[in-house]
């Protein structure tokens, strides 16, 4: 049945689309129909790369390739973003977990963004919870440190939140995120 419909559709296209008449198409190149953002091309850096140290963000080759993509957004996030934590002031002697981004990591990624002309957007861990609400403790430390250092960045709460049931998050929890980011979001 489906094959028959395909043949019928093809016959209809051929019979109406083919004519012996000439057609002229005029394209106005003086005015655009739609203008896309200069940040249309953007990329993602999985924090795992940063934590494993498998790629040197300071290498000349890496910097030159990334500069060629600017202007663009560089999103620091990946499939495991909802597992990462940020410790801007770990306790002396404290062992950090495999998913902990520390001050040296943070300085490297921000230096990379600045040196390449990319605008950094950071995925925050939405699964850090205090009961039913999002716990912004790590995010507050990260935002405060970033502000102190003069970093210009954007924030994203979570990464690909298909698995997260937003109905269990309180509006107050999401309001905290908006309040936290409103004062620090500086993209023009």
N, C-alpha and C positions, 0 to 999 in steps of 0.2 A: 504494500500500500504506500509506504513512504517513498520507495523508489519511483512509483508511478507519479506521485505528487512532484517529485524532483524533476522528472522529465516534462511534466505539464508546465511547471514553472519556467524551465529552460525554453520550451517552445513559445511561451507567452513573451518572454524577454526578447527572443530572436525575432519574432513576428512584429513586435512594436518598436524595437530598438534599431533595427536596420532599415535605413531609407537611403535613397539615392540623392537626398538633398544635402547641400553643404551647410555646415554650421560654423559660426564664428564665436569665439570666446574672447572677451576682453577682460584683462586683469589690471586693476588700478594699483600700480606699485607706489603711488604717492601717498596713500593713506592706508594705515593698517586697520584690519577688521577687529583685531584683538591684540593687546599687548600683554605679554606674560611678564612675570616678576623677574628681575635680574638674578634672583635667588632660585630660579626654576630648577636648576641642576643642584642637587644637594646630596650629601653622603652621610653615612653612619659609621661611627667608630665604636666597635664593641668594647666595653671596658675590660673584657677578658684580655684583649691584646695589650692594653696598658698594664694590667696587673702581671701578666706573664713575661712582659718585657721582650716579646718575640719580634717586635718592630721598633726600631729606633725612630721616634718622631723628630729627633734632631738631625737625622742624616740628611745630607744635602740632596740626595736623590728623592727622598720622601718629601722634603720641603718643596722642591721644584715641581714635582708632580701635583702636589696639593695647591700650590700657588696658581697653577694653570686652571684650576677649577673655580677659583674665586671670581666674582662674589658668589658665595653659596653658604648654606647652613651646614654646619658640622654637628650632627646629633651624636652625643655621647650616650649610647644606649644599645641594648641588644636583647636577645631572647631571655637572658637571665637578669635583666635590669631590676626586676622586682625582688632580687635577692641581695643586691649590693647595698652596702652601708658606707657612710662617709664619716671619717673620724678626723676632724681638723685639729683636735687637741687630745690625742690618746694619753692615757695615764702612763707615767714613766714605767718602762719595763713591761707594759701590757703587750701581749701577743695579739696581733690582728688576725682576723680570719681571712681565708682565701678570697672572700668577696668584699674586702674592706679597702676603700680608696682613701689614701692618706694625703697629707699636705704635699709631699714630694710628687706624688702622682698628679695631684691637682695643678700644681705649678707647671709641670711638663705639658699637660694637655692645654692649659690656657696660653702658655708660651707658643705652642704649636699653632693654635688658632690665631693668635696675634701675628706671628711671623708669616703666616700664609694668607692672611686677609679673610679668613673664614669666620662666620658668626656662630659661636658655640651655643647649642641648645642641649640642656642636660635632662635626662630622664631620672626622676626621683622615684624611689621605691615606695609604691602605693601599698604594698603588703606589710609594711612596718605598722603594726597595729598596737593600739592601747585599748583593749576590749574590742568594741565594734567600730572604733574610730581610727582614722589615720593618725599615726604618731609623728609629728613634724620635728622631733628633737634633732635628728641628724640633719635634716634639711635646714633648720634654723642655723646650726653651726656652719654649714656649707655656705649659706647665703651671707651670713655675717662675715665670714672669712673672705669671700669673694668681693663683697662690698669694700672691706678694708683694703684689699689688694687693688681695687679699681677695675676688676674684671667686668667686661660688658657681656652679659649672657642672657639667654632665655631659659625658661623652665618648662618641663613637661611632667605631669604627674602620671607615672606609670609608662609602660611600653607594651603596646599590643594587648590591651586588657580584655581580650576575648574570654579569658578564663575567670575574670573577676566578676563577681555578682555585685554590681553597683547598688542593688536594692538593699544590700546589707550595710552600706556606708551611709553614715548620717550626713545630712546637709551641712551640719556644723563642721564636720570633718573636711568636706570639700571647700567650705567657706574659709577654713584655716589656710588651705593651700592658696586660694585667691588672695587673701590678705597678705600672706607671706610673699607672694610673687609680685603683687601690684607695685610695691615700692621699689623693686629691683629690676623690673623689666624695662630695658632702655632701648630696644630696637626702634629705629625710626621707620 
